[in-house]
């Protein structure tokens, strides 16, 4: 029974770590998207809706 409890706890920790990693990745992706977006806005002539869709 004790082993099961430990397993459950480690599973929870693993899930939390995975979630925080995913959040970090999303944050990084958003940052690169906004950078790209700002860059596109400064070069408005080269900006196409297609580009922004790929970034999402």
Protein Blocks (a to p, Z undefined) as FASTA:
>chain_A
ZZmmmmmmmmmmmmmmmmmmmmmmmmmmmmmmmmmmmmmmmmmmlpcfklmmmmZZ
